[in-house]
């Protein structure tokens, strides 16, 4: 059974394990490169998890980390979904959907009205996953990729307020 685990700073070895596995297995899916993350030690990994307001979660199957995702706070009611990855051996089990749902719940509870993400052009499996989870292309250009020409594609999903959260009104 797959379970999700929200990470604290002390869980940096789990985050490192998942991040390095993701960058090694799917380098085409990320702007960061494996070589960028091999530099630095524990302090660098802890710092990634200490970023204020972030939400980092991993999926665990049989005591093995098989997926990851992050949520980053933003401005004007927009949070960002990042670093989504699932180990090939765990694909088809709904792990990515659960990771996305966890970040979406965090964003909604944070008061966000929109969850956005950036996907590398041509990464159709990821784009299809995001569409299945309610994200749509915005037409906005994302960050410039290392080739110096291509930009990320930005997708977004409007969020309903979390249950029990005031939505204004009288």
Helices and strands as residue ranges (DSSP letters): E 3-6, G 9-11, H 12-25, G 27-29, H 34-38, H 42-50, E 55-61, E 64-72, E 78-86, G 88-90, H 95-109, E 114-119, H 124-132, E 136-144, E 151-158
